[in-house]
Amino acid sequence: MRFLRGGCIVGIGLATVAVLAILAWQSNLLDVRAQSVATAFDQPPAYPGYTWTRDGRAVASEEMETIAGPSHCGWQSATMLFIVWPPGSAATTYFTGRLYIRDPEGVYGVPFRDRLARNVTLPADARATGYRLGAIEIYVSLSDQDEAIYVVSPRDAERWPRVDPVRLCA
């Protein structure tokens, strides 16, 4: 009986550790994933995606969201970044914001693959929006904010093209 009780305690302990590890990974609590843009987004997360913060608080998905494209359309390898516009304003619906996409495989469309730029230098007028995913930050540039958004990590920066008009699948 003691052996059985000890085994249960060990099993519960291991299950607890596994659950905590999964939660830490999904929330990126320890900046495990977010050391480069590619590390965080080469395999984009399905809905509800990552939890972004602004000014140290988690933001709602209506304000900022990065998720994999829908798999039923074959877009799951693309990362869709929805952000309220202007950044930091009150979110009412998804359609008060903008959509930017990271599509290195061209599943959403070849023009978006071709407009994705990796290892870029930020324009001189680029400014941080305050949105963070661990060490990754979102920047906008006044000179091209209607064309792209910048996703910046300690190791690299990428320029993700804007989708305008927004195109979703049914």
N, C-alpha and C positions, 0 to 999 in steps of 0.2 A: 504494500500500500504506500509506504514511504517513497519507493522508487517511482511509482505512478504519479504521486503528488509532485515530486521533484521534476519529473519530466514535463508535467503540465506547466509548472512555473517557468522552466526553461523555454518551453514552447511559446508561452504568453510573452515572455521577455523578447524572444526573437521576433515574434510577430509585431510587437510594439516598435522595436528598432526598425523593422522593415517599413512599417507605416510612416514613422518619422522620417526615414530616408526618402521615401517617395514624396512626402509633403515638402521636405527641404528642397528636393530636386525641382518639383513643379513651381515652387515659389522662388527658387533661386536664392535661398536664404544665405548661402555661403559664397555666392558669386562663382559657383562651380562651373556653370555653363557660359557665363557672360564675359569671357575674357577676349573673345573676338566675335565679330558680327557673324562670320561663317559658322563658328561653333554653336551659336545660339539659333541660327536660322537655316542652316543647310537641311535640317529635318524639322520643319516648322511644326509647332504644337497644334493639335486639333482644338476646336472650340471647347472650353472658354479661353484657351491660350494662356499666355503668361500674364502675371499681375504686375502692371507698371505702377510706378509711384511718381508723385509730384510734390515737392516740398515735404518729403518724408512721409507722405500718406498714400495709401493705395488708392488708385482711381478706378472708377466704374468703367466697364467695357464700353459704354456709350461715349466716354471721354477719350479713351485710348485703348486700342486693342491690336494685338498681332496674333493672327491665327493662320493655320494652313487653309489653302483654298479648298472648296468642297470636293470630296473624293468622287461623288456621283457625277461630277463634270470632268474628272481627271485632272484637277488643278491642285491636288494635295501637296505637290512638291513646291508650289509657290507660296510665299508668305504675303498675306494681305495685312496692311497696316491701316487701320481706320483711326483717324484723329479728328477731334472737334476743331472747328475753325472759327476764329483764330485760336491757336493753341492756348489752353488755359481758360477759355471761356466756358460758360455754363453749357453743359450738354443737354439737349432735349431729345433728339433722335439721332440715329445713325446718319440721316440724310442732311444734317446741319454740318457735317464734317466733310472730310476728304479721304480718298482712298489712294494709297501708294502701294506699289507691289515690288516684291523681290522675286524674280522669275528667271533664274539662271538656265533653266531647261527649256524655256519658251512655251510652256504648256498653256499659259494664258494668252499668249500671242507673241510671235517673233519680234514685233516692234518693242515690246516691253523687255524682252531678253536683251535686245540690242541696246536699249537705253539704260540698262542697269550698268553702273560703273563701280568697280571695286578698287580698293586701295587708292582712293582719291585724296586730294588735299582740299580742305575746306576753303570755300571762298572767303575773302577778307571780311565780307559783311555777314557771315554766318553767326548766328546767335543760338545759344542753348534754349530749349523750350522749357526746361525743368523736368521733363519726363525722363525717367530712368528705369532700367531693368538691370539691377546690380550695377556693374561698371559701364554698361552701355547707355548712351544718351542720344536724344533726338535733337537735331539742329535744323533750323531753317535759314535760308539766305534770302534777303529781300530781293536780290537780283534774279533769282530763279525759283521763288517759292511757289509759283503757279505751275512749275514744271517738275519739281522734285523735292525730296526731303533727304536729309543726311542722317544716317545711322552710324554712330561713332563709338568705338570701343578703345581701350588702351592700346590695342595692337593695330587697329585698322579703321578705315571709314569707308562707307559705301554710299552711293547716291542712288536712291530708289525713285523710279519715275512715277509720276502721278497718273492715275486713271481718270480721264475726264473726256466724255461723261462716264460715270460709274457703270460698269457692265458686270452684272451678276448672272448666275445661271438659275434655272428653275428645277 
